[in-house]
Amino acid sequence: MSSTRNTAGIAKLVGVVLAAFALTFSLVPLYRVACEKVFGIRLDNAPSAPIADAAASEKPARTVTVIFDGEANSKLPWAFHPEQASMQVRVGEQYGTQYFARNDGGRAIVGSAAPSVAPARASKYFNKTECFCFTAQELAAGESRDMPVRFIIDPALPDDIGTITLSYTFYKNDALTAQLPASAGAASGAAP
């Protein structure tokens, strides 16, 4: 009786091992299907095509006008503006532009940019992949800098949206500016 029980136990153990083995090997194709079909992510090593579905590749690529805007808050003595007013972009492709910032104050100042996208319902389709707004920016007195932005507009953008405005407002980051040494970037010693 004990050998029958041992044989049944071994058979169950072998069955569990085979099931785990089969599940392990099926996870890779299941993961690939989920990533590609559900999320649109390609997992092969081939160069990625722009984000688009098969139907979009049969018709001409959709273009959208992106308008760039920028300003510094009145409490921040910076000059800040986009280096180009607008561009025509194809949805699903990555583009880049730059904003210009210059500290016109008498000492180093840290600024933080707040982005906005208009119309508001387009914001979930406007994806920034690189942006100076992700971190606070420190500029010494008189220092200027080009600040890059890279973005992709999702092809799922509603058809009735043909123009998107990307706008930034720079604000003085009082907490981080207060942590700077008093002599940091002081050209004349005057406070901003």
C-alpha positions in Angstrom: 0.0 0.0 0.0 2.8 2.4 0.8 4.4 1.8 -2.7 1.1 2.7 -4.3 1.0 5.9 -2.3 4.6 6.7 -3.2 3.9 6.1 -6.8 0.8 8.3 -6.7 2.8 11.0 -4.9 5.7 10.8 -7.4 3.2 11.0 -10.3 1.6 14.1 -8.8 5.0 15.7 -8.2 6.1 15.0 -11.8 2.7 16.5 -13.0 3.3 19.7 -10.9 6.9 20.0 -12.3 5.7 19.6 -15.9 2.9 22.1 -15.4 5.3 24.6 -13.9 7.7 24.0 -16.7 5.0 24.5 -19.3 3.7 27.7 -17.6 7.3 29.1 -17.4 7.8 28.7 -21.2 4.3 30.1 -22.0 4.9 33.3 -20.0 7.2 34.8 -22.6 4.7 34.5 -25.5 1.9 35.7 -23.3 4.0 38.7 -22.1 4.8 39.5 -25.7 1.2 39.4 -26.8 0.1 41.5 -23.8 2.8 44.2 -24.5 2.3 44.3 -28.3 -1.5 44.0 -28.5 -2.6 45.7 -25.3 0.1 48.4 -24.8 1.5 48.8 -28.3 5.1 48.1 -27.2 7.4 46.2 -29.5 9.7 43.7 -27.8 11.9 42.6 -30.7 15.3 44.1 -31.5 14.2 45.6 -34.8 14.2 49.4 -35.0 10.9 50.7 -33.8 8.5 52.3 -36.1 6.7 55.4 -35.0 3.7 54.8 -32.8 0.9 54.0 -35.2 -1.6 51.3 -35.9 -1.8 49.2 -39.1 -4.7 51.3 -40.5 -2.7 54.5 -40.1 0.1 53.2 -42.2 -2.2 52.8 -45.1 -3.3 56.5 -45.1 -1.1 59.6 -45.1 0.4 60.5 -41.8 -1.7 62.9 -39.8 -0.1 66.3 -39.0 -0.8 68.6 -36.1 0.4 72.2 -35.4 2.2 72.6 -32.1 2.4 76.2 -30.8 5.1 77.0 -28.2 4.7 79.6 -25.5 6.7 80.6 -22.5 7.0 83.3 -19.8 8.6 83.9 -16.5 6.5 84.8 -13.5 6.8 88.5 -12.5 8.7 87.5 -9.3 11.4 85.8 -11.4 13.8 88.1 -13.1 14.4 85.8 -16.0 14.0 86.2 -19.8 12.3 83.1 -21.0 10.7 82.2 -24.4 10.6 79.4 -27.0 13.2 79.5 -29.7 10.5 78.8 -32.3 6.9 79.8 -32.3 5.4 76.6 -33.9 6.0 73.5 -35.9 4.1 71.0 -37.9 4.4 67.4 -36.5 3.3 64.0 -37.5 1.5 62.1 -34.8 3.4 59.1 -33.4 6.9 60.6 -34.2 9.3 62.2 -31.8 10.2 65.9 -32.2 12.3 68.3 -30.3 12.5 72.0 -29.7 14.3 74.4 -27.3 13.4 77.2 -24.9 15.8 80.0 -24.0 16.3 81.2 -20.4 18.5 84.0 -19.1 18.8 85.1 -15.5 18.7 89.0 -15.5 18.9 89.1 -11.7 21.9 90.0 -9.6 22.4 86.6 -8.1 21.9 82.9 -8.8 18.3 81.9 -8.8 16.6 78.5 -9.0 13.5 78.4 -11.1 10.9 75.7 -11.7 8.8 75.4 -14.8 5.1 74.5 -14.8 3.9 73.1 -18.2 0.4 73.2 -19.6 -1.1 71.9 -22.8 -4.2 73.4 -24.5 -6.8 72.3 -25.2 -6.8 70.5 -21.9 -8.2 67.3 -23.3 -5.1 67.0 -25.6 -2.7 66.9 -22.6 -3.1 63.1 -22.2 -1.9 62.6 -25.8 1.1 65.0 -25.5 3.9 63.0 -24.1 7.2 64.7 -23.1 10.1 62.3 -23.2 12.7 64.9 -22.2 11.9 68.2 -20.5 13.7 70.9 -18.4 10.4 71.0 -16.4 11.3 67.6 -14.8 13.9 69.3 -12.5 14.5 72.7 -11.0 16.9 74.9 -13.0 19.6 77.0 -11.4 21.0 80.0 -13.4 23.8 82.2 -12.1 23.5 86.0 -12.5 23.6 86.8 -16.2 23.7 83.1 -17.2 21.7 82.0 -20.2 20.8 78.5 -21.4 19.0 76.6 -24.1 16.6 74.1 -22.6 15.4 71.2 -24.7 12.0 69.5 -24.9 11.4 66.3 -26.8 7.8 65.0 -27.3 5.6 62.6 -29.1 1.9 63.2 -29.9 -0.1 59.9 -29.5 -1.9 58.9 -32.7 -5.0 58.4 -30.6 -5.3 62.2 -30.4 -9.0 63.0 -31.3 -9.4 63.9 -34.9 -11.0 67.3 -34.1 -7.8 68.6 -32.4 -5.6 70.1 -35.1 -3.6 72.6 -33.0 -2.0 72.0 -29.6 -0.3 74.8 -27.5 2.6 73.8 -25.2 3.1 76.5 -22.6 5.5 76.9 -19.7 5.6 79.4 -16.9 8.8 79.6 -14.9 8.4 80.4 -11.2 11.1 81.3 -8.7 11.8 78.4 -6.4 12.2 80.3 -3.1 13.1 77.2 -1.0 16.0 76.1 -3.4 17.1 79.6 -4.0 17.4 80.2 -0.3 19.8 77.2 0.0 22.3 78.7 -2.5 25.4 80.4 -1.1 24.9 84.2 -0.8 27.8 84.8 -3.2 26.6 82.3 -5.8 26.5 84.2 -9.1 26.4 87.6 -7.4 27.5 90.1 -10.0 26.7 93.2 -8.1 25.6 91.8 -4.7 22.1 93.1 -5.2 19.2 90.9 -4.5 16.8 90.0 -7.3 
